[in-house]
Amino acid sequence: MIDAELVRILCCPETYQGISLADASLIEKLNQQIAAGKLQNRGGQPLMEKIDGGLVRADGKYVYPIRQDIPVMLIDEAIPLAAW
């Protein structure tokens, strides 16, 4: 699990907005889309493996995946939330 203090000091690498932990229902929906082969990251690459969690940008447009308790804070790895 991601430490709350780490979440507090992290920010979006693109806009420097704050981030917050994604709720379990959002992660479940994203993982369902990944399993169905219907989800791509911001770089246009299809997501092949489920995520353990996510960090949602303050404007709600993107979620940065968390895999094995490590946040992936790369712009192209962000998952667009426009369709949600």
C-alpha positions in Angstrom: 0.0 0.0 0.0 1.2 3.5 -0.8 2.1 5.6 2.1 -0.2 8.6 2.7 2.7 10.9 3.1 4.1 9.9 -0.3 0.7 10.6 -1.9 0.6 14.0 -0.2 4.0 15.1 -1.7 3.6 13.6 -5.2 2.1 15.6 -8.0 1.3 15.1 -11.7 4.5 15.3 -13.7 2.8 17.2 -16.5 0.7 19.9 -14.7 2.0 19.7 -11.2 -1.6 19.3 -9.9 -2.1 17.3 -6.7 -3.1 13.6 -6.8 -5.2 11.4 -4.7 -5.7 7.7 -4.3 -8.3 6.2 -6.7 -11.1 4.4 -5.0 -11.5 0.6 -5.3 -14.5 0.9 -7.6 -12.6 2.9 -10.2 -9.7 0.4 -10.1 -12.1 -2.5 -10.5 -13.7 -0.8 -13.5 -10.3 -0.1 -15.1 -9.2 -3.7 -14.5 -12.4 -4.9 -16.2 -11.6 -2.8 -19.2 -8.0 -4.0 -19.2 -9.1 -7.7 -19.1 -11.5 -7.0 -22.0 -8.6 -5.5 -24.0 -10.4 -2.1 -24.2 -8.1 0.2 -22.4 -5.1 2.2 -23.6 -2.7 4.5 -21.8 -2.1 8.0 -22.8 0.7 7.0 -25.1 -1.7 4.8 -27.1 -0.4 1.5 -25.9 -2.9 -1.2 -24.9 -2.8 -2.1 -21.2 -2.1 -5.8 -20.8 -1.8 -6.3 -17.1 -4.1 -5.3 -14.3 -3.2 -2.5 -12.0 -3.0 -2.7 -8.2 -4.2 0.9 -7.6 -4.1 4.3 -9.0 -3.4 8.0 -8.4 -6.0 10.3 -9.8 -4.9 13.8 -11.0 -6.8 16.6 -9.3 -8.8 17.5 -12.4 -9.9 13.9 -12.8 -8.7 13.5 -16.3 -6.0 10.9 -15.7 -5.0 8.2 -13.3 -1.4 7.1 -12.9 -1.3 3.3 -12.3 0.2 1.7 -9.2 1.9 -1.7 -9.8 3.4 -3.7 -7.0 3.1 -0.7 -4.6 5.1 1.5 -7.0 3.3 4.6 -8.6 4.1 4.9 -12.3 4.3 8.6 -12.7 5.1 8.8 -16.4 2.9 11.0 -18.6 2.5 8.4 -21.4 1.6 5.7 -18.8 -1.3 7.7 -17.4 -4.8 6.2 -18.1 -7.3 8.7 -19.6 -10.5 8.9 -17.6 -12.5 11.0 -20.2 -14.9 8.1 -20.9 -15.7 7.6 -17.2 
